[in-house]
């Protein structure tokens, strides 16, 4: 067994330490790892627990792929799912600073994975999602400037994916959501013109997503949120025409 591929941690907060644990720490670590492994049973993939166990035991991606009779790329995707699952678990109990640190560590690995596999859409999308989630954590902690940077990083990746996959409705919707988040930061700061421009672009992307999947309730709710923020921008600018535009948009959504 070798060290091929990044080590799989029981969350990116490094449950497994590099130093030799004491007997007490070893027992606690074993209990924690078992708890994390059991949590994977709720995922809709019967292989995740086995992949996690083998990776933690030191098997390479190649060896795991051979044992499961799947491709190495499939194993890489499963490992990414495992790490994402454990990150979400950690966020539910960890303090805000720990959640931020978790995403910063996650970004390092996901940047490498995306850079090494520039044509694998899933890796690019996962990197964008991690930037966006970090933005959510930062804005919850009141660091709007850092949150904006995180959203902008996610936005740049999503724009690239939109160029190569223009008909991908989920990506279009994510673009709208990111632009809306940045618009909210602008509106809170009193930058109403900037917020207006961002939310108008958000509306365009969300409408594109909804046109591709008209029955998608999430897209419709996001579009409603965008028009609501357009109305906020209009009120900040004292722009009656823009207010009417936002109200028409909201009325159309309610009438559909």
Secondary structure as UniProt FT lines:
FT   TURN            12..14
FT   HELIX           23..39
FT   HELIX           40..42
FT   TURN            46..47
FT   HELIX           48..56
FT   TURN            57..58
FT   HELIX           61..68
FT   HELIX           72..93
FT   HELIX           96..116
FT   TURN            117..119
FT   HELIX           121..140
FT   TURN            141..142
FT   HELIX           144..164
FT   TURN            166..167
FT   HELIX           169..188
FT   TURN            189..190
FT   HELIX           192..212
FT   TURN            214..215
FT   HELIX           217..237
FT   HELIX           240..255
//
